[in-house]
Amino acid sequence: MDMCLKKLVPNLPYMKSLFLGWFEPLRNAIKQEQEMYQEGKNRTMCSSYFDLLSPEMMSVITMHKLAGVLMSRGGNGIARVVQASLLIGDAIKQEV
């Protein structure tokens, strides 16, 4: 949201402003989950993978894969949650 507050987003094309609007909140949420894992508060099955990449990298991978899924299904902006989750997980696994 820092970019939005500085009035830098309206000068960008629509998709870039959309990505910038999602990037910081998603990155912050991932960072918070990583901190919870490091403190021992969150021990789910996939928690060990959450700490292998930076929050920025995970955010970019997630947004890229999700945008690809949304645009590839006939252009109507619908994605199956399980399919999208698996694609994002595979992309993160490949990056590690």
matplotlib code that plots the C-alpha trace (Angstrom):
import matplotlib.pyplot as plt

x = [0.0, 3.0, 2.9, -0.8, -0.3, 2.5, 0.2, 2.5, 0.0, -2.5, 0.3, 0.8, -1.3, -4.3, -2.6, 0.5, -1.6, -3.7, -0.5, 0.9, -2.4, -2.2, 1.6, 2.2, -0.8, 0.1, 3.7, 2.9, 0.6, 3.2, 5.8, 3.5, 3.0, 6.7, 7.3, 4.6, 6.4, 9.8, 8.3, 6.8, 3.2, 2.2, 3.2, 0.9, 1.9, 3.2, 4.8, 8.3, 8.0, 6.8, 10.3, 12.3, 11.7, 11.4, 7.9, 8.5, 9.4, 6.4, 4.1, 5.3, 5.0, 1.5, 0.3, 1.9, 0.4, -3.0, -3.2, -2.2, -5.0, -7.6, -6.7, -6.5, -10.0, -11.9, -11.3, -14.2, -12.0, -12.9, -10.4, -10.8, -9.3, -7.7, -6.2, -4.8, -3.4, -1.6, -0.1, 1.1, 2.6, 4.3, 5.8, 7.1, 8.5, 10.3, 11.8, 13.2]
y = [0.0, 2.3, 2.8, 3.6, 6.2, 7.9, 8.3, 6.2, 3.6, 5.7, 6.4, 2.7, 0.6, -1.3, -4.7, -3.2, -1.2, -4.3, -6.3, -3.5, -3.3, -7.0, -7.4, -5.6, -7.1, -10.6, -10.1, -8.9, -11.8, -14.3, -12.6, -12.8, -16.5, -17.0, -15.2, -17.4, -20.5, -19.3, -18.6, -22.1, -20.9, -22.4, -26.0, -27.1, -29.6, -27.0, -24.6, -25.9, -24.8, -21.3, -20.5, -21.4, -18.4, -14.7, -13.3, -11.1, -14.1, -16.1, -13.2, -12.8, -16.5, -16.6, -13.6, -14.8, -18.3, -17.0, -14.5, -17.2, -19.5, -16.7, -15.7, -19.2, -20.5, -18.9, -15.4, -15.2, -14.8, -18.1, -20.5, -23.6, -23.2, -26.6, -26.4, -22.9, -24.0, -27.0, -24.8, -22.3, -25.0, -26.6, -23.3, -22.6, -26.1, -25.7, -22.4, -24.0]
z = [0.0, 0.2, -3.5, -3.4, -0.6, -2.6, -5.6, -7.8, -8.8, -10.9, -13.4, -14.2, -16.5, -15.0, -14.5, -12.9, -10.5, -9.8, -9.0, -6.8, -4.9, -4.1, -3.7, -0.4, 1.5, 0.3, 1.1, 4.6, 5.2, 4.1, 6.2, 9.2, 8.6, 8.4, 11.7, 13.3, 12.0, 13.3, 16.7, 16.8, 16.8, 13.4, 12.7, 9.8, 7.2, 4.7, 7.3, 6.6, 2.9, 4.0, 5.3, 2.3, 0.1, 0.8, 1.2, -1.9, -4.0, -2.8, -3.5, -7.0, -7.7, -6.3, -8.2, -11.5, -11.3, -10.2, -13.0, -15.4, -14.2, -14.3, -17.8, -19.2, -18.3, -21.1, -20.0, -17.6, -14.4, -12.8, -11.2, -9.2, -5.8, -5.6, -9.1, -8.4, -5.1, -6.7, -9.4, -6.9, -4.7, -7.7, -8.8, -5.3, -5.0, -8.4, -7.2, -4.0]

ax = plt.figure().add_subplot(projection="3d")
ax.plot(x, y, z, "-o")
ax.set_aspect("equal")
plt.show()
